[in-house]
Amino acid sequence: MPAEAIDRVFVTQRDLAQFGVPFSRVHVFRLERAGKFPQRVKLGDRRVGWVLAEVRAWATQRQVARPGVIPFEVAKAASTPA
């Protein structure tokens, strides 16, 4: 999927676990309120979602914060010839 298309893709609470966010709905809400997780987007009267690119960036930041760990995206970019 092209990078610009990811900016237009939303993921639901159910989808978050597939992208490395194994938290409950309540915990995600707490993280959002504390400014530690991307803010949800209201998609309809009873539906919210998160921008996929923001969720992926959040997950990568969590990996980078760990000493000695190279996130997948960084390792992949480093191994790809220019």
Buried (B, 14 or more C-beta within 10 A) or exposed (E): EEEEEBEEBBBEBEBBEEBEBEBEEEEBBEBBEEEEBBEBEEEEEEEBBBBBBBBBEBBBEBBEEEEEEEBEBEEEEEEEEE
